[in-house]
Amino acid sequence: MVGIVVISHSRTLAEGVVEVARAMGVGKAVVEPAGGDSGGGLGTSADLVESAVAAADGGDGVLLLADLGSSVLTAMMLIEDTDGDDVLLADAPLVEGAVAAASMAAAGADLAAVHAAAESAYDHRKTR
């Protein structure tokens, strides 16, 4: 199954998004948080992201969703350091993208489909 990692500047925010995504992934999706810096404050930590990727990786790839700024840069650096196409960053809204990705992952979709589902979350408008 494709794993998902939610990267945020806030540990609380990452954990909250993961909670919702896991629920929408009907308890099957593997979704891990990587929030805050290594000291528990606001920021990002490459070590926390690497640990979350390792925890989420079941062999079918890992999708990263990041909130903004250095979270995105940290995700991009991790991808550059990997030897393959088994870790992707989605250009997606954090909550909606995580929910869409978790739903697809729980259904057994491959990494490309999970990635596409996350990115399609931009099309789901709340108002018209």
N, C-alpha and C positions, 0 to 999 in steps of 0.2 A: 504494500500500500504506500502511496505517496505521503510523505510527511510534510507538515507545515510548521513554519516558525514565524512567530509574530515578534517583530523588533520595534521597540518603542523607547523613547527617552524616559518613560515612567514604568517602573516595575508594576505598579497597580494597574495602569492602563493596559499593559501587555497581558497581565493575568486576567483582566476583565474581558478583553477581546477573546482570549483563549477559552474562557468559560463559555461564552456565547457560541463560539465556533464549534467547540466540542459538543455542545447540546444540539446544534443544528446538524452535526455530523453523526447524530444518533449514537454517540458513545463509541463509534467505530474509528473515526478519524483520529490520527495521531497529530495533535497540535500542541506545540511547546512554546512557552514564553521566553523572550530574551529582553527583559526590560531594565532600564536604569544602568548606572555604572556599577563597577565591581564593589564599591563601598555602600551601595544601597541608595545613593542619591540619584538625582536626575542626570541623564547622560546616556552614553552607549558604551558597551564593552565588547570588544572583539572576542574575548575569552568566553563571555556569556553566550554570545551568538554561536561560537564554535561548539560549545557544550550542548546548546539546544539543537543544533543541526545533528550532532552525533546521536542525541536522544530520539530525534524524530526520524532518523534515517533507517528505514526498514528494507532498503535495497532497491526501491523503485524511484528514488529521487526525492528531493526536498524543495518545496516552494517557500520562498521568503517573502514576507509582506512587511514593509517598513513604514513608520509614520512620516518622518521628514528629516531633512538635513543630514546630520552625521549618522543617523540610523541607515539612511540610504547609502551613504558612502561606506559605512562598515559592511553592509551587505555586498556592495559591489567589490570591495577589496577581498572579501571571503570568496566570492565567485572567481575572481582572478587567480586566487591561490589554489583552487581546486583543479584537478586534472580531468576535466570532462564536462559534459552537459547535464550532470545529474543534480545540479543546484541552480535554480533560476530565481530571479527577482521579478515579482509582478508589479507592474505599474497600475496599481489599483487602490481604491479607497480602503483604508485599513479594516474597518469592521465588516462592511459589505463584501469586500474581497475575501476576507477570512471565512466568512459564512459560506459564500459560493464555493470556495476552494474545498472547505471541509465537506460540504455536501457531495461534491464530485469525487473527492478522495474516498469517502465512505462507500460510494457506489462502485469503487474499484477502477476508476478512470486512471489513465496513465498521466505522466507528468505534464505532457503538452496539453491535455484536456483540462487538467486541474488549473494550470497556468491561464489558459484561455477563459475558463470560468471566472477566475478571480478578476481578470482584466475586463471581462464583460460587465462587471458590477458597476462600471461607470454609466452604463445604459439604464440602470434601474433608478428612475427618478422618484423622489418623494412627493413632489408637487409638479404640476404642469402649468 
